[in-house]
Amino acid sequence: MKSSAGRSGLLAGGNWIIDQVKMVDTYPQREQLANIRSQSQGTGGAPYNVAINLAKMGAAFPLSAAGLVGKDVLGTTILDDCKKHNIDTKHLKATSEAPTSYTDVMTEIGNGRRTFFHNRGANALWDASELDFKKTKARIFHLGYLLLLDAMDAPDKVYGTRAAKILAAAQAAGLKTSVDVVSEDSNRFAKIVTPTLKYTDYCILNEIEAGKTTGFKVRSADGKLDTVALRHAAGALLQFGVREVVVIHFPEGAFARTRKGEDHWQSSLTLPAKYIAGTAGAGDAFCAGVLYGLHENWELSKSLLVGVCAAAASLSDPTCTGGMKNIDAVVALSKKYRPRPALEKVD
């Protein structure tokens, strides 16, 4: 396996989505009416959100895109947006076989809760067959979302899934690999997520995804975070094969455990309720902040702090990336809105 030394940049592959964010006064029961008070359009999908967030934070390393959009207005919007932010679109192809993927995001005014209506579109066809990792100079290959990429989630006789095969190829070429997962209420996690983990260097999930992948209940019946189960879940993900670090994020903050057994906790920022315009994209913003630090070889504690600050920046806007700022302004949020009390560290 080749070394990642001399490599620079992030190649983001997977779901490229346009979010149609609709602010509604209430989420209705079936056959009832809710009022759309405002509407905005924004980025959606792990690679799109992460790449745009890194561009807005002012990352000094190259950013490139991999995936599939439709030959339509939304596809053109995505390609133009990437070019505007200096994201290389050489591996972001357009197809006439399916429309560009989109999501109707119904966001409730007052509490920010979201309900998603998703059209998988062209993302379902992407199998990464055009990628030759030996020809890219990127240091990190970030793939997401597992469970929402039909061709990549398909079985592979040798590796378990197509995604696992692609991640293995990236590692063999000397890239570090990172995965993200979509939160869905299913029992598919063990079958689709687990095979990829032995070819993953950085596993960045939320507490729901980590729990469903490992079988641990990380929240008690009353909704309180179970820090013991959380640590067990992180340990299990490492046992499944994650090579360097597992990072689990949740509204209260984040927890990371390294392959060496080092644990790091980071509380989220104390934000006033009126600050939060919508929670769409907060997880991807956190992921972007952590990947920024991992790329730059920061201390893991600093990477986690930047992650929660990036999530806080994202919360200020109803779209996934509209609230992102440059890195200095992002970090400054931790001075304006202090982190919550330290998370419980239970042995």
Secondary structure, 3 states (H helix, E strand, C coil): CCCCCCCCCEEEEECCEEEEEEEECCCCCCCCCCCEEEEEEEEECHHHHHHHHHHHHCCCCCEEEEEEEECCHHHHHHHHHHHHCCEEEEEEEEECCCCCEEEEEEEECCCCCEEEEEECHHHHHCCCCCCCHHHCCCCEEEEEEECCCHHHHCEECCCEEHHHHHHHHHHHCCCEEEEEECCCCCCCHHHHCHHHHCCCCEEEEEHHHHHHHHCCCCECCCCCECHHHHHHHHHHHHHCCCCCEEEEEECCEEEEEECCCCEEEEECECCCHHHCCCCCCHHHHHHHHHHHHHHCCCCHHHHHHHHHHHHHHHHCCCCCCCCCCCHHHHHHHHHHCCECCCCCCCC
